[in-house]
Amino acid sequence: MSNDTLQIRRIGIDTYHENVAYLNRDCAIYRAEGFQALSKIKVCANGTKLFAVLNVVDDNSIVLPGELGLSEQAFNQLNIGEGTFVTVDHAEHPESMDAVRRKINGERLDQSDFHSITRDIVETRYSKMEMAAFLVATGQNNLDRDELLYLTRAMLDSGERMNWHESLVADKHCIGGIPGNRTSMLVVPIVAAHGMLIPKTSSRAITSPAGTADTMEVLAEVNLSPERLHDIVRQERGCLAWGGTAKLAPVDDILISVERPLGIDSQGQMVASILSKKLAAGSTHLIIDIPVGPTAKVRHMRQALALRKLFEFVGDRLNIHLEVMITDGRQPIGRGIGPVLEARDIMEVLENNPNAPSDLRQKSLQLAGRIIEFDPDVRGGQGYAIARDILDSGRAIAKMNDIIQAQGAKSIDLSPGSLCQEVYAKQDGVVTHIDNFQMAKIARIAGAPLDKKAGVDLLKKLGERVQKGEPIYRIYAEFPADFKFAQKLAADNNGYMIGTEEHVLKPLVAF
C-alpha cells in the first residue's frame, strides 16, 4: 500500500441516491490534503471515477485510518471489490453551478446550460444541497416555456430511451394531488386487453401517500430490468413497473429524491419530469389527467388551462401526441388512501365487485376509453363502450392477473394495518367538503407509502348523509408512533366539513 492510496471498505448505510464516503480523522491523506466534512471528493480505481460527499469518522470500528468507507450507493456505483486500493482527491466544483447561480439571480438559461446541469447531476457531481438550490431556482414560475422545453430535453437525454418499433405506444399520467385515484392500474389492463401497447412505468410517490409503483408493489414486483421489462410488454402488451431501474431520464429520479423530503413539486419540474419519462419510455400517444379542485394540486380552471398549454407546447416540439383531460378533483377517488387500501379498491373494480368504488371505476373507464380512441380502427366516441365491455366481461382482470404473474406475483395480503382508529362525524348533516391535502397528510403520517398497510379508508364521500357519532373514515397504521401522530392530526383537523345539501361543494367546471 502506498502513502497516497486507501483500501475500500463497504459501509452498510443506504444514503438514497447520494454517494457518501467516510474517512478516519487520523487518516494521513485526510490530514495532508486538508479535506473537510461535507466537501466533495473524487475516488479513482482502475480507470473508474466516483464523486462522493465526505463524512469524517472518529470511530475505528467504522473505518480505519488506511481505509475509505463507501455507502451502499457509492460502493455499488464504483463496482469494485472490497479491499481494492483507490486514490482520493479533491473534486472540482461542477462548472454548471455557475448556471444555477445565474438562474438564482433571475437570468434565463439556454439548452447547453440545462444539458450541463443534468449531466453533472447524473455524474453525481452535485451534492443534495446543490440539487436543492437548482430545484428552488427553477421552481414555481421561474422557468419560461422555452426553458421548460430545454429542461425536458436535457432530462430526456440524461439516460436511455426505449424503442418499441410500433407506431402507437400509449400511456397516461395523472399530475397528482388527489388521494386514491389509482386509475393507471385499471387503464393498463383494459387497454392491453384491447391489444394496444401500454408499457406503464411510474415513479414512486413524491409527496403523496402512494404512487402507482408503490401500489402495484403490493401485488407484484415492480423493480424490473430493461430486458425483463421488454419481454413482459412484448408478451402481455402492458406492464406496471417502476421506471428507476430502466435508467429512463435518471436525473428525474435523482431530483425526486431531493424533492420528496423538501415537499417541492413545482409546475415546471412536474411537466419536465412527466414528459421526459414518457418520451424515454417510448410513448407516442399520451393522456394527461389534470384534476381540478379547491384542495387539489391544481385549484383553479385558469391554472389547469395554463398547465395544459405548457404540456401541449413541450409535447408538440418533442413529437408526442398528447391530450389533456381536466377532471373533477373535489375529493379523493375511490375509498382507500395508501398502497394496500388502494390495491384493494383496484381489485374490487377489476373483479366487478358490486361494492367497488363507482367513482374509481367510472373515471378509469373514461381515461381508458380516450386511449382506446387513439386506435385508428376505433371511431370517436366508441372508446368508453369498448373499455366497459372489456372490464365487464372479465378480460381486464384476466389481463391484470397475467401482468402480475409475468412481473412476479407476490403473496397478496390486502388486509390493512393492525392499528385502527375510526374518526366520527361531529354533527348530523351531509358531507359538503373533503380536504384532499389533509387526507393525504393523515395517510402519510400514518406511515404510507413506505408502510404499505398504512393509510386512510373513507366511509363517506361528498353528498352522503351522516349522523353525529357515525364513522366517516378509518386510520390504519402498523407502528404505534405513526399511529399516534396520525390520530393527533385527525383530531386537530379531520378534513371533513358537514352541512346541508345546498352547501355540497360543486365541481369548479362542468366535467
C-alpha positions in Angstrom: 0.0 0.0 0.0 1.4 3.4 -1.0 1.0 6.6 1.0 -1.5 8.1 -1.4 -3.9 5.1 -1.7 -6.6 3.8 0.6 -8.4 0.5 0.8 -12.1 0.4 0.0 -14.4 -0.7 2.9 -18.1 -1.2 2.3 -20.2 0.6 4.9 -23.8 -0.8 5.1 -25.6 2.6 5.0 -28.3 3.4 2.5 -27.7 7.1 1.5 -30.6 7.1 -1.0 -29.4 8.5 -4.4 -26.3 10.2 -2.9 -22.7 8.9 -2.9 -21.2 9.2 0.6 -17.6 8.4 1.5 -16.1 8.0 5.0 -12.5 8.9 6.1 -11.0 8.4 9.5 -9.9 11.7 11.1 -6.4 10.1 11.7 -6.0 9.2 8.0 -2.7 10.6 6.7 -4.4 11.6 3.4 -7.2 13.4 5.2 -4.6 15.4 7.1 -2.3 16.0 4.2 -4.9 17.1 1.7 -6.9 19.3 4.0 -10.3 17.6 3.3 -13.3 18.9 5.1 -16.5 17.2 6.1 -19.3 17.6 3.5 -16.8 18.5 0.8 -16.9 16.6 -2.5 -14.1 14.1 -3.2 -13.1 12.2 -6.3 -12.4 8.5 -5.9 -10.4 6.7 -8.7 -9.8 3.0 -9.2 -8.8 1.1 -12.4 -9.9 3.9 -14.7 -13.2 4.4 -12.9 -14.0 7.5 -11.0 -16.7 8.4 -8.5 -17.7 11.6 -6.8 -18.9 11.5 -3.2 -19.7 13.7 -0.3 -17.2 13.2 2.5 -18.1 12.3 6.1 -15.3 12.3 8.7 -15.2 9.4 11.2 -13.7 9.2 14.7 -14.6 5.5 15.3 -12.1 2.9 14.1 -14.8 0.3 14.1 -16.4 2.1 11.2 -13.4 2.9 9.1 -9.6 2.6 9.8 -7.1 5.3 9.0 -5.9 3.4 6.0 -9.4 2.8 4.6 -12.0 4.7 2.6 -15.6 3.7 3.5 -18.3 3.9 0.9 -22.0 3.9 1.4 -24.1 1.2 -0.4 -25.0 3.6 -3.2 -21.3 4.6 -3.8 -19.9 1.1 -3.4 -22.4 -0.3 -6.0 -21.7 2.5 -8.4 -17.9 2.2 -8.2 -18.4 -1.6 -8.8 -15.1 -2.9 -7.5 -14.3 -5.4 -4.8 -14.0 -4.6 -1.1 -10.3 -4.2 -0.2 -9.3 -2.7 -3.6 -6.9 0.2 -3.4 -8.1 3.6 -4.7 -6.8 7.2 -4.9 -8.7 10.1 -3.3 -8.5 13.7 -4.4 -10.5 16.9 -4.1 -13.3 17.1 -6.6 -13.6 20.2 -8.7 -16.7 22.2 -8.3 -19.2 21.4 -11.1 -18.9 24.2 -13.7 -22.7 24.1 -14.3 -23.2 25.5 -10.8 -22.4 28.9 -12.4 -25.6 28.4 -14.5 -27.6 27.6 -11.3 -26.3 30.8 -9.7 -27.2 32.8 -12.7 -30.8 31.3 -12.6 -31.0 32.2 -8.9 -30.1 35.8 -9.9 -33.0 35.8 -12.4 -31.2 35.1 -15.6 -32.5 33.0 -18.4 -30.7 29.7 -19.2 -30.2 28.1 -22.6 -30.2 24.5 -23.8 -26.5 24.0 -23.2 -26.9 25.2 -19.6 -29.6 22.6 -18.8 -27.6 19.8 -20.5 -24.6 20.7 -18.4 -26.6 20.8 -15.2 -28.3 17.4 -15.8 -25.1 15.8 -16.9 -23.3 16.9 -13.7 -26.2 15.7 -11.6 -26.2 12.2 -13.3 -22.4 12.0 -12.8 -23.0 12.7 -9.1 -21.1 15.9 -9.1 -23.9 17.7 -7.3 -24.5 17.3 -3.6 -28.1 17.2 -2.4 -27.7 20.8 -1.2 -26.6 21.9 -4.7 -29.6 20.0 -6.2 -31.9 21.7 -3.8 -30.5 25.1 -5.0 -31.3 24.1 -8.6 -34.8 23.0 -7.7 -35.6 26.2 -5.8 -34.0 28.3 -8.6 -36.2 26.7 -11.2 -39.3 26.1 -9.0 -42.7 27.7 -9.1 -42.9 30.1 -12.1 -39.2 30.6 -12.6 -39.0 28.8 -16.0 -40.4 30.3 -19.2 -41.8 27.8 -21.7 -38.6 27.6 -23.8 -36.6 26.9 -20.6 -39.1 24.2 -19.8 -38.6 22.7 -23.2 -34.8 22.8 -22.7 -35.1 21.2 -19.3 -37.3 18.4 -20.6 -35.0 17.7 -23.4 -32.0 17.7 -21.1 -33.7 15.3 -18.7 -34.7 13.0 -21.6 -31.1 13.0 -22.9 -29.7 12.1 -19.5 -30.5 8.4 -19.9 -31.6 5.7 -22.3 -34.7 5.6 -24.5 -36.9 2.6 -25.3 -37.9 1.9 -28.8 -40.9 -0.5 -29.2 -40.8 -0.4 -33.0 -44.5 0.3 -33.1 -46.3 3.4 -34.4 -48.7 3.6 -31.4 -47.4 3.3 -27.9 -49.9 4.5 -25.4 -49.6 5.9 -21.9 -51.4 8.0 -19.3 -50.3 10.1 -16.4 -52.1 12.0 -13.6 -50.3 15.1 -12.2 -51.4 14.0 -8.7 -52.8 15.9 -5.8 -55.8 13.6 -5.4 -55.5 10.8 -2.9 -56.6 7.4 -4.2 -57.1 8.0 -7.9 -55.2 4.8 -8.8 -56.6 4.8 -12.3 -53.5 3.6 -14.1 -53.8 0.1 -12.6 -57.2 -0.2 -14.3 -56.4 1.6 -17.5 -53.4 -0.6 -18.3 -55.1 -4.0 -18.2 -58.1 -2.6 -20.1 -56.0 -1.0 -22.9 -53.6 -4.0 -23.0 -56.6 -6.4 -23.3 -57.8 -4.3 -26.3 -54.4 -5.1 -27.9 -52.7 -1.7 -27.7 -49.2 -1.4 -26.4 -49.1 0.4 -23.0 -45.8 0.0 -21.1 -46.6 1.9 -17.9 -43.5 3.0 -16.0 -44.1 5.1 -12.9 -42.2 7.0 -10.3 -42.7 6.3 -6.6 -44.8 8.8 -4.5 -43.1 12.2 -4.1 -45.5 14.0 -1.7 -48.5 11.6 -1.8 -49.4 8.5 0.3 -48.9 6.2 -2.7 -47.8 6.2 -6.3 -48.7 3.6 -9.0 -45.4 1.8 -8.4 -45.9 1.7 -4.6 -49.4 0.2 -5.0 -48.5 -2.3 -7.8 -45.7 -3.4 -5.5 -48.4 -4.8 -3.2 -49.3 -7.3 -5.9 -46.2 -7.9 -8.0 -42.5 -7.0 -8.5 -42.0 -3.5 -10.0 -38.2 -3.3 -10.0 -37.7 -4.8 -13.4 -34.5 -4.8 -15.5 -34.9 -3.2 -19.0 -34.6 -6.7 -20.6 -37.3 -8.2 -18.5 -39.5 -5.2 -19.0 -39.3 -5.6 -22.7 -40.1 -9.3 -22.5 -43.1 -8.7 -20.3 -44.5 -5.9 -22.5 -44.0 -8.0 -25.7 -45.8 -10.9 -24.1 -48.6 -9.0 -22.3 -48.9 -5.7 -24.3 -48.5 -3.8 -21.0 -46.8 -3.6 -17.6 -47.0 -1.6 -14.4 -43.4 -1.1 -13.3 -41.1 1.4 -11.5 -39.2 3.4 -14.1 -36.0 3.8 -12.0 -34.3 0.5 -12.9 -34.7 1.1 -16.6 -32.4 4.3 -16.4 -35.1 6.3 -18.2 -34.4 10.0 -17.6 -32.3 9.1 -14.5 -31.8 12.7 -13.5 -35.5 12.8 -12.7 -35.2 10.0 -10.1 -32.2 11.8 -8.5 -34.1 15.1 -8.3 -37.2 13.4 -6.9 -35.0 12.1 -4.0 -34.4 15.7 -3.1 -38.0 17.0 -3.9 -39.6 14.4 -1.7 -38.2 15.5 1.7 -38.4 19.1 0.8 -42.1 18.7 -0.3 -41.2 20.5 -3.6 -43.4 19.7 -6.6 -43.3 22.8 -8.9 -45.2 23.1 -12.1 -42.2 23.4 -14.4 -40.4 20.5 -12.8 -43.6 18.4 -13.0 -44.1 19.0 -16.7 -40.4 18.2 -17.4 -40.4 15.1 -15.2 -43.6 13.6 -16.7 -42.8 14.2 -20.4 -39.1 13.2 -20.2 -40.1 9.9 -18.5 -42.9 9.2 -21.0 -40.7 10.0 -24.1 -37.8 7.9 -22.6 -40.3 5.0 -22.2 -41.0 5.2 -25.9 -44.5 6.6 -25.6 -46.0 8.1 -28.8 -49.6 8.8 -27.5 -50.3 10.2 -24.0 -53.3 11.2 -21.9 -52.6 13.7 -19.1 -55.1 13.8 -16.3 -55.3 17.2 -14.5 -57.8 17.1 -11.6 -59.1 20.5 -10.5 -60.5 21.2 -7.1 -60.1 23.6 -4.2 -57.7 21.3 -2.3 -56.2 19.6 -5.4 -52.7 20.3 -6.7 -54.4 22.5 -9.4 -57.1 24.6 -7.7 -58.4 26.9 -10.5 -59.6 26.3 -14.0 -57.3 29.0 -15.3 -54.3 27.2 -13.8 -55.4 24.0 -15.4 -55.7 25.6 -18.8 -52.2 27.2 -18.4 -50.7 23.9 -17.4 -52.4 22.2 -20.4 -50.8 24.8 -22.7 -47.4 24.0 -21.2 -47.8 20.3 -21.8 -49.0 20.9 -25.3 -46.2 23.3 -26.1 -43.5 20.9 -25.0 -45.2 17.8 -26.3 -45.6 19.3 -29.8 -41.9 20.1 -30.0 -40.8 16.7 -28.8 -43.2 14.9 -31.2 -45.6 13.1 -28.8 -49.3 13.1 -29.5 -50.7 14.5 -26.2 -54.2 15.1 -25.0 -55.1 16.7 -21.6 -58.2 15.7 -19.7 -59.3 18.1 -16.9 -61.2 16.1 -14.3 -63.1 16.5 -11.1 -60.6 17.0 -8.2 -63.0 17.9 -5.4 -62.4 14.8 -3.3 -60.3 11.5 -3.2 -61.1 9.0 -5.9 -62.0 5.5 -4.5 -62.1 4.7 -0.8 -58.6 3.7 0.1 -55.6 6.0 0.6 -52.4 4.1 0.9 -50.8 1.2 -1.1 -52.8 -1.8 0.3 -56.1 0.0 0.6 -55.7 1.4 -3.0 -54.8 -2.1 -4.3 -57.9 -3.5 -2.6 -60.1 -0.9 -4.5 -58.4 -1.8 -7.8 -59.0 -5.5 -7.4 -62.7 -4.9 -6.4 -63.2 -2.8 -9.6 -61.5 -5.4 -11.8 -63.5 -8.2 -10.2 -66.7 -6.3 -10.8 -67.5 -6.4 -7.1 -70.8 -4.6 -6.5 -69.2 -2.8 -3.5 -66.3 -1.5 -5.7 -65.9 2.4 -5.6 -68.0 3.6 -8.6 -66.1 6.9 -9.0 -62.8 5.0 -9.5 -64.5 2.7 -12.0 -66.1 5.5 -14.0 -63.0 7.7 -14.2 -60.8 4.7 -15.2 -63.3 3.8 -18.0 -63.3 7.4 -19.3 -59.5 7.5 -19.4 -59.2 4.0 -20.9 -61.8 5.0 -23.5 -59.9 8.0 -24.6 -56.7 6.0 -25.0 -58.6 3.3 -27.0 -59.8 6.0 -29.3 -56.1 6.6 -30.3 -56.6 3.3 -32.2 -57.2 4.3 -35.8 -59.7 1.4 -36.1 -61.9 2.8 -33.3 -64.4 5.5 -34.2 -64.5 8.6 -32.0 -67.0 8.2 -29.1 -66.7 4.4 -29.1 -63.8 4.1 -26.7 -65.8 4.2 -23.4 -68.2 1.4 -24.5 -65.3 -0.8 -25.6 -63.5 -0.2 -22.3 -66.6 -1.0 -20.3 -67.1 -4.2 -22.2 -63.5 -5.3 -21.6 -64.0 -4.7 -17.8 -67.5 -6.2 -17.5 -66.5 -9.3 -19.5 -63.6 -10.2 -17.2 -61.0 -9.7 -19.8 -59.4 -6.8 -17.8 -59.0 -8.9 -14.6 -57.6 -11.8 -16.7 -55.1 -9.4 -18.3 -54.2 -7.9 -14.9 -53.5 -11.4 -13.5 -51.3 -12.2 -16.5 -49.3 -9.0 -15.9 -49.0 -9.7 -12.2 -47.7 -13.3 -12.9 -45.3 -12.0 -15.6 -43.8 -9.4 -13.3 -43.6 -11.8 -10.4 -46.7 -12.2 -8.2 -46.4 -11.6 -4.5 -48.2 -13.4 -1.7 -51.0 -10.9 -1.7 -52.4 -9.7 1.6 -54.8 -6.8 1.3 -55.5 -6.5 5.0 -54.7 -3.0 6.3 -52.6 -2.2 9.3 -53.3 -3.8 12.6 -53.8 -0.5 14.4 -57.1 1.1 13.6 -58.9 4.3 14.7 -62.3 5.4 13.5 -62.9 9.1 13.0 -66.5 10.2 13.7 -68.8 12.9 12.4 -69.2 15.8 14.8 -72.8 16.6 13.7 -75.7 15.4 11.7 -75.9 16.5 8.0 -74.3 15.9 4.6 -70.6 15.8 3.7 -70.1 19.1 1.9 -66.3 19.2 1.6 -63.3 16.8 1.9 -59.8 18.2 2.1 -57.6 16.3 -0.3 -54.4 17.7 1.2 -55.4 16.9 4.8 -56.5 13.3 4.0 -53.2 12.7 2.2 -51.3 14.1 5.1 -53.0 11.9 7.6 -52.3 8.8 5.5 -48.6 9.8 5.1 -48.2 10.5 8.8 -49.8 7.1 9.4 -46.8 5.6 7.5 -47.8 5.4 3.8 -46.3 4.7 1.3 -43.3 3.1 3.0 -45.6 1.2 5.2 -47.8 -0.5 2.6 -50.6 -1.3 5.1 -50.9 2.2 6.5 -53.4 4.8 5.3 -57.0 6.0 5.4 -60.1 4.2 4.4 -63.0 6.5 3.5 -66.5 5.5 4.6 -68.3 8.7 3.5 -68.0 10.8 0.3 -69.3 14.1 -0.9 -73.1 14.4 -0.7 -73.6 11.4 1.6 -75.7 11.8 4.7 -74.1 11.2 8.1 -75.3 11.2 11.7 -73.3 12.6 14.7 -71.0 9.9 16.1 -71.1 7.9 12.8 -67.7 6.9 11.5 -66.6 8.8 8.4 -63.2 7.1 7.9 -60.7 4.8 9.5 -57.0 5.4 10.0 -54.7 2.3 9.7 -51.1 2.0 10.8 -48.6 -0.7 11.8 -46.4 1.3 14.1 -47.6 3.0 17.4 -45.6 6.2 16.9 -47.0 6.8 13.4 -50.5 5.8 14.6 -50.3 8.3 17.5 -49.2 11.2 15.2 -52.0 10.4 12.7 -54.6 10.3 15.4 -53.5 13.7 16.7 -53.5 15.2 13.2 -57.1 13.9 12.6 -58.2 15.2 16.0 -56.9 18.7 15.1 -58.5 18.7 11.7 -60.4 15.6 10.4 -60.5 17.0 6.8 -64.3 16.8 6.6 -67.0 19.5 6.6 -70.6 18.6 7.3 -73.5 20.8 6.5 -76.7 20.9 4.4 -77.2 19.6 0.8 -77.1 23.1 -0.8 -73.6 23.6 0.6 -72.1 20.5 -1.0 -69.0 21.5 -2.9 -69.9 21.8 -6.6 -67.4 21.0 -9.5 -65.4 24.0 -10.5 -66.2 23.3 -14.1 -68.6 21.1 -16.0 -66.6 17.9 -16.5 
